[in-house]
């Protein structure tokens, strides 16, 4: 079962104290841009939003996981 409280906002791996064991991303240092959905947002009851991976004008790629 997926652990909604201890996942990396970037790669969806497991975190320990907010830091990802796989990629080293620190969830505590992530600041959500004001025009983005916040990590841990669930869309349509099945998609979990993570951090934005890249931003260009009019486009953002986000990680999401179907639960």
Secondary structure, DSSP 8 states (H G I E B T S, - for coil): ---TTSB-TTT--BEETTEETTT--BGGG----TTS--TT-EETTTEEEEEEEEEETTEEEEEEEE-
